[in-house]
Amino acid sequence: MKRFRFLILALLISGFSFGQRTAQNRPEYYHDPLHFGFFLGINQANFLITSVQNLRAVAGDSLKTILSSPEVGFNLGIVSELRLHDYLTLRFTPDLAFGERNIEYHFAGQDTFDMVKRVESTFLNFPLSFKVRSKRLNNIAAYMIGGMKYTLDLASQKDARNTVPGQEVVKLYKHDFGYEAGAGLDFFLPYFKFGIELKMSLGLRNLLVPDNTIYAMSLDRLRSKVFLISFTFEG
């Protein structure tokens, strides 16, 4: 994520310089009723973990902590934007996303070891959000977004049987709902608009499927948390 922040900072500085030096491009953009485009994104997916209150009763003394470690994935989606006002639009940005999250179980006793359960996912995301944008500063405008989204996990192992010891998986439900918020900058180029956006989404549903393995019984709730850096190209 540090590299992503550095890249965004560099792009913002260069874009600001560009916006100050050139004449205004696409002056009619705010008045057009519809815009379409696509975006490429880099995501960092994670879990918000709540373990059971009496962990010792479920797992004994050996299971000490349960943590989630994020991994980096990518998104590819389309952008459709409806003008509601010069400074307010409604955006629908469905995308296909690939991501991976790890749940780390730390056991300590006579033997100390970590057990990592990988959760690989392929998501179809359907976000609907409002975008509030600023006045243009020549060829640059800032904006904020907020809204809700529905997510379908195409790689969910909800129905896995977990009959092979040592190969158990943490099962998750396919469907999730959540809210998201973020901010970004638009750069108006001669033939299209380029945008940089940072967004965070939080799932509302407990995704954990109950199971009789120690990996599921030691958990009370699993909710999704995703950071997304996206680069948009709109006509």
Backbone as JSON, one array per atom type, in Angstrom:
{
  "sequence": "MKRFRFLILALLISGFSFGQRTAQNRPEYYHDPLHFGFFLGINQANFLITSVQNLRAVAGDSLKTILSSPEVGFNLGIVSELRLHDYLTLRFTPDLAFGERNIEYHFAGQDTFDMVKRVESTFLNFPLSFKVRSKRLNNIAAYMIGGMKYTLDLASQKDARNTVPGQEVVKLYKHDFGYEAGAGLDFFLPYFKFGIELKMSLGLRNLLVPDNTIYAMSLDRLRSKVFLISFTFEG",
  "N": [[0.81, -1.2, 0.0], [2.06, 1.21, 0.59], [3.56, 1.73, -1.68], [1.5, 2.14, -3.49], [0.35, 4.48, -2.47], [2.47, 6.27, -2.84], [2.62, 6.26, -5.63], [0.12, 7.37, -6.32], [0.39, 9.92, -5.17], [2.48, 10.96, -6.73], [1.25, 10.98, -9.25], [-0.84, 12.78, -8.75], [0.53, 15.17, -8.23], [1.84, 15.62, -10.68], [-0.4, 15.74, -12.3], [-1.72, 17.98, -11.28], [0.07, 20.0, -11.99], [-0.1, 19.76, -14.73], [-2.79, 20.5, -15.1], [-2.7, 23.19, -14.43], [-1.19, 24.35, -16.43], [-2.35, 24.11, -18.98], [-4.94, 24.86, -21.44], [-8.52, 24.81, -20.88], [-9.94, 21.65, -21.19], [-12.59, 19.81, -22.75], [-14.94, 21.51, -22.01], [-17.71, 21.28, -21.85], [-18.34, 19.09, -20.34], [-19.55, 18.75, -17.76], [-22.19, 19.21, -18.29], [-23.21, 17.26, -19.89], [-25.58, 14.58, -20.21], [-25.08, 11.81, -19.83], [-22.37, 9.55, -19.22], [-19.88, 7.19, -20.15], [-17.52, 4.53, -19.54], [-14.51, 2.8, -18.55], [-12.72, 1.0, -15.98], [-9.64, 0.23, -14.3], [-8.38, -1.54, -11.54], [-6.66, -1.9, -8.37], [-6.85, -3.99, -5.68], [-7.01, -4.45, -2.1], [-7.83, -6.92, -0.15], [-9.5, -7.94, 2.86], [-10.38, -9.31, 6.11], [-12.72, -8.5, 8.67], [-12.5, -9.68, 11.76], [-14.26, -11.43, 14.26], [-13.8, -13.27, 17.02], [-15.07, -16.13, 18.87], [-16.54, -15.61, 22.13], [-15.76, -17.22, 24.32], [-13.11, -18.54, 23.74], [-11.34, -20.46, 24.7], [-12.96, -22.55, 25.6], [-13.87, -23.61, 23.24], [-11.61, -24.19, 21.65], [-9.62, -25.01, 23.35], [-6.54, -24.56, 25.24], [-4.54, -24.09, 23.43], [-4.98, -22.58, 21.07], [-4.3, -19.35, 20.47], [-4.48, -16.77, 19.17], [-6.33, -15.23, 16.47], [-5.93, -14.0, 13.32], [-6.26, -11.79, 10.51], [-4.79, -11.55, 7.36], [-4.11, -9.41, 4.68], [-4.2, -9.63, 1.05], [-3.1, -8.72, -2.26], [-5.11, -7.93, -5.05], [-6.87, -7.63, -8.22], [-9.06, -5.51, -10.2], [-11.49, -5.21, -12.8], [-13.63, -3.2, -14.54], [-16.71, -1.55, -15.63], [-17.92, 1.76, -16.27], [-20.7, 3.75, -15.7], [-22.42, 6.75, -15.78], [-24.81, 8.99, -14.59], [-26.03, 12.2, -14.98], [-27.25, 14.2, -12.42], [-27.16, 16.72, -11.47], [-25.12, 19.63, -12.01], [-23.03, 19.23, -10.24], [-23.49, 16.79, -9.11], [-23.77, 13.34, -9.51], [-25.05, 10.09, -10.45], [-23.67, 6.97, -10.09], [-22.97, 3.84, -11.6], [-21.05, 1.1, -11.31], [-20.24, -1.71, -12.18], [-18.12, -4.58, -11.66], [-15.55, -7.06, -12.2], [-13.7, -8.87, -9.93], [-10.67, -10.1, -8.54], [-9.37, -11.68, -5.75], [-7.65, -12.39, -2.63], [-7.65, -13.63, 0.68], [-6.21, -14.19, 3.87], [-6.56, -16.22, 6.74], [-5.13, -16.4, 9.81], [-4.25, -18.71, 12.2], [-2.98, -18.9, 15.34], [-1.26, -21.16, 17.19], [-0.15, -22.13, 20.35], [1.78, -23.85, 22.66], [2.93, -26.93, 23.83], [3.88, -27.39, 21.3], [4.51, -24.81, 19.03], [2.94, -23.15, 16.47], [1.72, -21.85, 13.32], [-1.33, -21.88, 11.59], [-2.47, -21.37, 8.42], [-5.24, -20.36, 6.64], [-6.22, -20.08, 3.45], [-8.31, -17.96, 1.59], [-9.57, -17.8, -1.39], [-11.06, -15.73, -3.8], [-13.44, -14.87, -6.32], [-15.01, -12.16, -7.4], [-18.14, -10.71, -8.3], [-19.03, -7.49, -8.43], [-21.49, -5.04, -7.68], [-21.81, -1.95, -7.49], [-23.64, 0.94, -6.48], [-23.63, 4.33, -6.45], [-23.42, 7.73, -5.21], [-21.92, 10.59, -6.57], [-20.26, 13.4, -5.65], [-19.03, 16.27, -6.95], [-16.46, 18.75, -7.33], [-16.15, 22.22, -8.36], [-14.5, 22.8, -11.46], [-11.0, 23.19, -11.6], [-9.52, 24.57, -13.88], [-8.32, 22.02, -15.58], [-8.78, 20.06, -13.69], [-10.63, 18.33, -11.19], [-11.96, 17.66, -7.99], [-13.53, 15.01, -6.09], [-16.06, 13.31, -4.12], [-17.36, 10.13, -3.14], [-20.08, 7.93, -2.33], [-22.0, 5.12, -1.28], [-23.88, 2.06, -1.81], [-23.33, -1.51, -2.17], [-23.72, -4.66, -3.86], [-22.41, -7.93, -3.65], [-21.29, -10.83, -5.29], [-19.8, -13.86, -4.73], [-18.12, -15.8, -6.8], [-16.41, -17.91, -6.43], [-17.02, -19.14, -4.08], [-16.86, -21.54, -1.45], [-19.04, -22.62, -0.12], [-20.46, -25.01, 0.12], [-18.59, -26.94, 0.64], [-17.39, -30.08, 1.94], [-15.52, -30.73, 3.89], [-14.17, -33.1, 4.81], [-11.65, -34.18, 4.85], [-9.0, -34.45, 6.99], [-6.87, -31.76, 7.93], [-7.12, -30.47, 5.52], [-9.21, -28.77, 5.65], [-11.49, -26.12, 4.85], [-12.31, -22.67, 5.34], [-15.54, -21.85, 5.21], [-17.54, -19.67, 3.27], [-20.4, -17.58, 2.78], [-22.04, -16.92, -0.38], [-23.22, -14.47, -1.02], [-23.13, -10.98, -0.41], [-23.57, -7.83, 1.18], [-22.91, -4.35, 1.35], [-21.46, -1.15, 2.31], [-19.84, 1.71, 0.87], [-17.24, 4.16, 0.55], [-15.39, 6.97, -0.63], [-12.85, 8.94, -2.34], [-11.55, 11.09, -4.93], [-9.72, 12.26, -7.84], [-10.33, 13.97, -10.88], [-9.02, 14.25, -14.13], [-9.13, 16.24, -16.88], [-8.66, 15.49, -20.08], [-7.79, 16.08, -23.57], [-9.39, 14.27, -25.14], [-10.64, 12.45, -23.49], [-11.63, 11.68, -20.08], [-9.57, 11.21, -17.33], [-9.33, 9.46, -14.3], [-8.41, 9.17, -10.82], [-8.93, 7.17, -8.07], [-9.6, 6.45, -4.67], [-10.98, 4.08, -2.6], [-12.96, 2.67, 0.03], [-14.59, -0.23, 1.16], [-17.01, -1.8, 3.25], [-18.31, -4.8, 4.39], [-21.62, -5.8, 5.33], [-22.77, -8.15, 6.09], [-22.51, -11.18, 8.01], [-20.26, -13.41, 6.92], [-19.54, -15.99, 7.54], [-19.95, -19.44, 7.28], [-21.5, -21.75, 9.34], [-19.73, -24.48, 10.79], [-18.31, -27.65, 11.83], [-15.59, -27.63, 12.27], [-12.51, -26.71, 13.91], [-11.61, -24.34, 12.93], [-13.79, -22.9, 12.03], [-15.51, -23.01, 14.25], [-14.21, -21.5, 16.15], [-14.64, -18.95, 15.41], [-16.79, -16.11, 15.43], [-17.85, -14.05, 13.84], [-17.34, -13.01, 10.45], [-16.51, -10.41, 8.45], [-16.3, -8.55, 5.41], [-13.67, -6.44, 4.19], [-12.43, -4.02, 2.11], [-9.96, -2.27, 0.32], [-9.64, -0.15, -2.45], [-7.87, 0.98, -5.18], [-8.38, 2.76, -8.03], [-8.27, 3.38, -11.56], [-9.75, 5.37, -13.82], [-11.27, 5.68, -17.05], [-13.01, 7.71, -19.01], [-15.4, 8.67, -21.47]],
  "CA": [[0.0, 0.0, 0.0], [2.92, 2.38, 0.57], [3.9, 2.0, -3.08], [0.31, 2.7, -4.13], [0.2, 5.88, -2.03], [3.5, 7.06, -3.5], [2.23, 6.4, -7.03], [-0.98, 8.33, -6.39], [0.92, 11.25, -4.88], [3.22, 11.4, -7.91], [0.29, 11.29, -10.31], [-1.58, 13.98, -8.39], [1.4, 16.33, -8.4], [2.03, 15.84, -12.12], [-1.68, 16.15, -12.86], [-2.0, 19.36, -10.88], [0.92, 20.85, -12.83], [-0.69, 19.73, -16.07], [-4.02, 21.27, -15.11], [-2.42, 24.61, -14.33], [-0.48, 24.88, -17.6], [-3.04, 23.97, -20.25], [-6.28, 25.43, -21.58], [-9.54, 23.9, -20.39], [-10.42, 20.62, -22.1], [-13.96, 19.31, -22.55], [-15.67, 22.44, -21.14], [-19.13, 20.92, -21.78], [-18.44, 17.77, -19.72], [-20.47, 18.75, -16.63], [-23.57, 19.39, -18.75], [-23.64, 16.06, -20.62], [-26.44, 13.78, -19.33], [-24.56, 10.47, -19.59], [-20.99, 9.24, -19.56], [-19.52, 5.77, -20.01], [-16.09, 4.28, -19.58], [-14.08, 1.58, -17.88], [-11.67, 1.26, -14.99], [-8.73, -0.81, -13.83], [-8.17, -1.3, -10.12], [-5.84, -2.77, -7.52], [-7.55, -4.09, -4.41], [-6.42, -5.12, -0.96], [-8.98, -7.51, 0.54], [-9.2, -8.34, 4.22], [-11.53, -9.66, 6.92], [-12.91, -8.03, 10.04], [-12.71, -10.95, 12.47], [-14.71, -11.48, 15.64], [-13.73, -14.64, 17.51], [-16.07, -16.44, 19.89], [-16.18, -15.02, 23.42], [-15.04, -18.19, 25.14], [-12.27, -19.26, 22.79], [-10.71, -21.61, 25.37], [-13.92, -23.65, 25.66], [-14.02, -24.19, 21.9], [-10.35, -24.64, 21.05], [-8.62, -25.37, 24.34], [-5.55, -23.53, 25.57], [-3.47, -23.96, 22.44], [-5.28, -21.54, 20.09], [-4.12, -18.08, 21.18], [-4.97, -15.62, 18.42], [-6.79, -15.41, 15.09], [-5.69, -12.75, 12.62], [-6.48, -11.77, 9.07], [-3.74, -10.85, 6.61], [-4.62, -9.1, 3.35], [-3.42, -9.85, -0.15], [-3.41, -7.77, -3.33], [-5.78, -8.46, -6.23], [-7.14, -6.6, -9.22], [-10.44, -5.34, -10.66], [-11.75, -4.7, -14.14], [-15.05, -2.88, -14.55], [-17.24, -0.53, -16.52], [-18.43, 2.95, -15.59], [-21.83, 4.48, -16.29], [-22.67, 7.89, -14.89], [-25.99, 9.78, -14.94], [-25.99, 13.54, -14.4], [-28.41, 14.68, -11.68], [-26.9, 18.15, -11.29], [-23.76, 19.9, -12.47], [-22.05, 18.76, -9.28], [-23.96, 15.54, -8.51], [-24.07, 12.29, -10.47], [-25.33, 8.74, -9.96], [-22.71, 6.09, -10.78], [-23.09, 2.39, -11.52], [-19.71, 0.65, -11.75], [-20.06, -3.15, -11.96], [-16.77, -5.03, -11.98], [-15.07, -8.4, -11.88], [-12.54, -8.69, -9.06], [-9.97, -11.29, -8.06], [-8.72, -11.34, -4.49], [-7.3, -13.47, -1.72], [-7.51, -13.24, 2.07], [-5.68, -15.26, 4.69], [-6.9, -16.24, 8.16], [-4.0, -17.03, 10.49], [-4.54, -19.26, 13.52], [-1.71, -19.06, 16.05], [-1.33, -22.16, 18.26], [1.03, -22.08, 21.21], [1.73, -24.81, 23.76], [4.12, -27.75, 23.68], [4.32, -27.04, 19.95], [4.03, -23.5, 18.57], [2.87, -23.12, 15.0], [0.64, -21.09, 12.71], [-2.09, -22.52, 10.51], [-3.0, -20.32, 7.55], [-6.3, -20.78, 5.75], [-6.35, -19.14, 2.33], [-9.65, -17.82, 1.03], [-9.48, -17.2, -2.71], [-12.39, -15.31, -4.23], [-13.69, -14.17, -7.58], [-16.19, -11.38, -7.07], [-18.89, -9.8, -9.15], [-19.48, -6.38, -7.59], [-22.49, -4.16, -8.3], [-21.95, -0.76, -6.64], [-24.43, 2.09, -6.91], [-23.15, 5.38, -5.54], [-23.54, 9.13, -5.57], [-20.64, 11.28, -6.72], [-20.34, 14.86, -5.48], [-17.79, 16.78, -7.53], [-16.2, 20.16, -7.13], [-15.94, 23.0, -9.58], [-13.24, 22.51, -12.13], [-9.87, 24.1, -11.55], [-8.99, 24.36, -15.22], [-8.53, 20.64, -16.04], [-8.79, 19.15, -12.54], [-11.74, 18.45, -10.26], [-11.97, 16.67, -6.92], [-14.87, 14.5, -5.83], [-16.29, 12.3, -3.09], [-18.4, 9.18, -3.51], [-20.61, 7.1, -1.26], [-23.14, 4.35, -1.71], [-24.03, 0.68, -1.39], [-23.01, -2.47, -3.22], [-24.0, -6.09, -3.7], [-21.28, -8.72, -4.11], [-21.47, -12.26, -5.46], [-18.51, -14.57, -4.76], [-18.25, -16.93, -7.71], [-15.52, -19.0, -5.99], [-17.39, -19.54, -2.73], [-16.89, -22.97, -1.14], [-20.08, -22.74, 0.9], [-20.94, -26.39, 0.23], [-17.48, -27.89, 0.83], [-17.76, -31.06, 2.97], [-14.49, -30.72, 4.95], [-14.04, -34.46, 5.36], [-10.24, -34.59, 4.86], [-8.27, -33.71, 8.04], [-5.74, -30.96, 7.47], [-7.47, -29.76, 4.29], [-10.47, -28.06, 5.86], [-11.55, -24.74, 4.38], [-13.27, -21.79, 6.01], [-16.6, -21.68, 4.22], [-18.19, -18.36, 3.27], [-21.59, -17.41, 1.95], [-21.78, -16.31, -1.68], [-23.81, -13.15, -1.19], [-22.75, -10.0, 0.58], [-24.02, -6.45, 0.98], [-22.06, -3.45, 2.1], [-21.43, 0.26, 1.92], [-18.52, 2.14, 0.46], [-17.01, 5.6, 0.49], [-14.06, 7.27, -1.15], [-12.59, 10.25, -2.93], [-10.66, 11.0, -6.07], [-9.46, 13.42, -8.7], [-10.55, 13.82, -12.32], [-8.16, 15.03, -15.01], [-9.81, 16.38, -18.16], [-7.73, 15.46, -21.21], [-8.49, 16.53, -24.78], [-10.33, 13.33, -25.74], [-11.32, 11.65, -22.47], [-11.37, 12.07, -18.69], [-8.84, 10.21, -16.56], [-9.57, 9.65, -12.88], [-7.74, 8.36, -9.81], [-9.89, 7.07, -6.98], [-9.32, 5.57, -3.53], [-12.29, 3.76, -2.03], [-13.01, 1.6, 1.0], [-15.91, -0.83, 1.33], [-17.19, -2.66, 4.41], [-19.46, -5.68, 4.28], [-22.57, -5.77, 6.44], [-23.23, -9.5, 6.42], [-21.59, -12.19, 8.54], [-20.06, -14.34, 5.81], [-19.11, -17.3, 8.02], [-20.88, -20.58, 7.25], [-21.22, -22.6, 10.5], [-19.15, -25.78, 10.5], [-17.82, -28.26, 13.06], [-14.14, -27.6, 12.35], [-12.0, -25.73, 14.87], [-11.37, -23.06, 12.25], [-15.06, -22.18, 12.0], [-16.11, -22.93, 15.59], [-13.53, -20.47, 16.93], [-15.03, -17.65, 14.87], [-18.18, -15.68, 15.6], [-18.26, -13.26, 12.66], [-16.37, -12.6, 9.43], [-17.04, -9.4, 7.53], [-15.31, -8.18, 4.4], [-13.14, -5.08, 4.17], [-11.64, -3.92, 0.87], [-9.47, -0.99, -0.2], [-9.52, -0.21, -3.9], [-7.32, 2.1, -5.95], [-8.82, 2.53, -9.4], [-7.92, 4.35, -12.59], [-10.91, 5.39, -14.7], [-11.15, 6.28, -18.38], [-14.39, 7.98, -19.39], [-15.56, 9.51, -22.64]],
  "C": [[0.86, 1.26, 0.0], [3.3, 2.75, -0.86], [2.72, 2.63, -3.81], [0.15, 4.17, -3.75], [1.24, 6.77, -2.71], [3.15, 7.29, -4.96], [1.13, 7.42, -7.19], [-0.48, 9.75, -6.16], [1.67, 11.8, -6.09], [2.29, 11.78, -9.04], [-0.48, 12.57, -10.02], [-0.74, 15.23, -8.6], [1.59, 16.65, -9.87], [0.73, 16.31, -12.76], [-2.03, 17.57, -12.51], [-1.19, 20.33, -11.74], [0.36, 20.92, -14.24], [-1.93, 20.61, -16.15], [-3.78, 22.76, -15.07], [-1.87, 25.19, -15.63], [-1.33, 24.94, -18.86], [-4.4, 24.64, -20.23], [-7.31, 24.37, -21.17], [-10.0, 22.96, -21.5], [-11.85, 20.23, -21.75], [-14.79, 20.23, -21.66], [-17.14, 22.07, -20.95], [-19.38, 19.68, -20.92], [-19.49, 17.74, -18.61], [-21.93, 18.83, -17.06], [-24.07, 18.19, -19.55], [-24.47, 15.17, -19.72], [-25.87, 12.42, -18.95], [-23.09, 10.37, -19.97], [-20.74, 7.76, -19.31], [-18.01, 5.63, -20.1], [-15.76, 2.94, -18.95], [-13.02, 1.94, -16.84], [-10.86, 0.0, -14.71], [-8.41, -0.51, -12.38], [-7.25, -2.31, -9.48], [-6.5, -2.79, -6.15], [-6.69, -4.75, -3.34], [-7.58, -5.61, -0.09], [-8.57, -8.05, 1.9], [-10.5, -8.77, 4.9], [-11.53, -8.82, 8.2], [-13.35, -9.25, 10.84], [-13.22, -10.68, 13.88], [-14.67, -12.94, 16.07], [-14.8, -14.87, 18.57], [-15.59, -15.92, 21.25], [-15.37, -15.98, 24.28], [-14.21, -19.09, 24.23], [-11.67, -20.51, 23.42], [-11.66, -22.81, 25.39], [-14.07, -24.35, 24.32], [-12.74, -24.86, 21.43], [-9.31, -25.08, 22.05], [-7.63, -24.24, 24.55], [-4.56, -23.25, 24.45], [-3.71, -22.84, 21.44], [-5.28, -20.18, 20.79], [-4.75, -16.9, 20.44], [-5.42, -16.04, 17.03], [-6.68, -14.05, 14.4], [-6.02, -12.91, 11.14], [-5.35, -10.99, 8.4], [-4.21, -10.64, 5.18], [-3.65, -9.5, 2.24], [-3.88, -8.84, -1.2], [-4.05, -8.51, -4.5], [-6.05, -7.35, -7.22], [-8.6, -6.64, -9.65], [-10.45, -4.85, -12.09], [-13.25, -4.45, -14.24], [-15.42, -1.82, -15.55], [-17.84, 0.59, -15.67], [-19.61, 3.5, -16.38], [-22.25, 5.54, -15.28], [-23.82, 8.72, -15.44], [-25.92, 11.12, -14.23], [-27.3, 13.86, -13.71], [-28.37, 16.19, -11.49], [-25.49, 18.37, -11.8], [-22.72, 19.29, -11.55], [-22.49, 17.47, -8.57], [-24.33, 14.55, -9.61], [-24.38, 10.99, -9.74], [-24.47, 7.79, -10.78], [-23.03, 4.62, -10.52], [-21.82, 1.81, -12.13], [-19.52, -0.84, -11.48], [-18.66, -3.6, -12.38], [-16.59, -6.5, -11.62], [-13.78, -8.24, -11.1], [-11.98, -10.04, -8.64], [-9.22, -10.89, -6.79], [-8.45, -12.57, -3.65], [-7.13, -12.9, -0.33], [-7.02, -14.45, 2.86], [-6.17, -15.1, 6.13], [-5.82, -17.05, 8.86], [-4.4, -17.44, 11.91], [-3.2, -19.55, 14.21], [-1.91, -20.0, 17.23], [-0.03, -22.11, 19.05], [0.81, -23.02, 22.39], [3.02, -25.59, 23.77], [4.75, -27.54, 22.31], [3.71, -25.69, 19.59], [4.07, -23.46, 17.06], [1.69, -22.26, 14.57], [-0.02, -21.95, 11.63], [-2.77, -21.41, 9.7], [-4.05, -20.93, 6.62], [-6.49, -19.7, 4.68], [-7.79, -19.15, 1.82], [-9.51, -17.07, -0.29], [-10.89, -16.9, -3.23], [-12.35, -14.68, -5.61], [-15.03, -13.47, -7.42], [-16.82, -10.76, -8.31], [-19.47, -8.73, -8.24], [-20.45, -5.5, -8.37], [-22.7, -2.95, -7.4], [-22.83, 0.31, -7.3], [-24.13, 3.21, -5.92], [-23.44, 6.76, -6.1], [-22.14, 9.74, -5.6], [-20.88, 12.78, -6.62], [-19.01, 15.44, -5.92], [-17.68, 18.29, -7.34], [-16.26, 20.92, -8.45], [-14.59, 22.66, -10.18], [-12.21, 23.6, -11.87], [-9.1, 23.86, -12.84], [-9.27, 22.92, -15.66], [-8.52, 19.61, -14.92], [-10.05, 19.41, -11.72], [-11.63, 17.34, -9.22], [-13.4, 16.18, -6.71], [-14.86, 13.53, -4.66], [-17.41, 11.39, -3.56], [-18.85, 8.42, -2.27], [-21.83, 6.36, -1.75], [-23.12, 2.94, -1.16], [-23.61, -0.24, -2.54], [-23.45, -3.87, -2.83], [-22.85, -6.86, -4.31], [-21.65, -10.2, -4.18], [-20.1, -12.91, -5.6], [-18.66, -15.83, -5.6], [-17.42, -18.13, -7.28], [-15.85, -19.48, -4.58], [-17.4, -21.06, -2.58], [-17.89, -23.24, -0.02], [-20.49, -24.19, 1.15], [-19.82, -27.41, 0.37], [-17.78, -28.8, 2.03], [-16.75, -31.14, 4.12], [-14.33, -32.08, 5.62], [-12.6, -34.94, 5.44], [-9.5, -33.79, 5.91], [-7.05, -32.99, 7.47], [-6.03, -30.16, 6.21], [-8.8, -29.02, 4.42], [-10.38, -26.63, 5.34], [-12.53, -23.97, 5.27], [-14.32, -21.41, 4.98], [-17.29, -20.32, 4.4], [-19.44, -18.38, 2.4], [-21.24, -16.67, 0.66], [-22.17, -14.84, -1.73], [-23.42, -12.22, -0.05], [-23.31, -8.64, 0.18], [-23.14, -5.55, 1.84], [-22.2, -2.02, 1.65], [-19.99, 0.64, 1.61], [-18.45, 3.65, 0.39], [-15.59, 5.83, 0.0], [-13.97, 8.67, -1.72], [-11.62, 10.07, -4.1], [-10.47, 12.32, -6.77], [-9.73, 13.04, -10.15], [-9.63, 14.76, -13.07], [-8.79, 15.05, -16.4], [-8.76, 16.53, -19.27], [-8.48, 15.84, -22.48], [-9.57, 15.59, -25.29], [-11.05, 12.45, -24.73], [-10.94, 12.2, -21.1], [-10.69, 10.91, -17.99], [-9.02, 10.5, -15.09], [-8.75, 8.7, -12.03], [-8.62, 8.36, -8.57], [-9.41, 6.08, -5.92], [-10.63, 5.35, -2.78], [-12.15, 2.62, -1.02], [-14.44, 1.09, 1.09], [-15.9, -1.78, 2.52], [-18.44, -3.49, 4.22], [-20.33, -5.62, 5.53], [-22.95, -7.16, 6.92], [-22.11, -10.32, 7.07], [-21.45, -13.29, 7.51], [-19.76, -15.77, 6.26], [-20.23, -18.32, 7.95], [-20.55, -21.49, 8.44], [-20.73, -23.98, 10.08], [-18.56, -26.34, 11.79], [-16.31, -28.39, 13.11], [-13.71, -26.54, 13.35], [-11.84, -24.36, 14.23], [-12.65, -22.24, 12.14], [-15.65, -21.99, 13.39], [-15.45, -21.86, 16.46], [-13.88, -19.06, 16.48], [-16.5, -17.37, 15.14], [-18.69, -14.96, 14.36], [-17.06, -13.03, 11.75], [-17.06, -11.6, 8.51], [-15.92, -8.96, 6.59], [-14.91, -6.71, 4.54], [-12.19, -4.99, 2.98], [-11.24, -2.47, 0.63], [-9.24, -1.15, -1.69], [-8.95, 1.09, -4.44], [-7.67, 1.84, -7.4], [-8.43, 3.71, -10.3], [-9.0, 4.28, -13.66], [-10.61, 6.14, -15.99], [-12.57, 6.45, -18.91], [-14.44, 8.93, -20.57], [-16.47, 10.69, -22.37]]
}
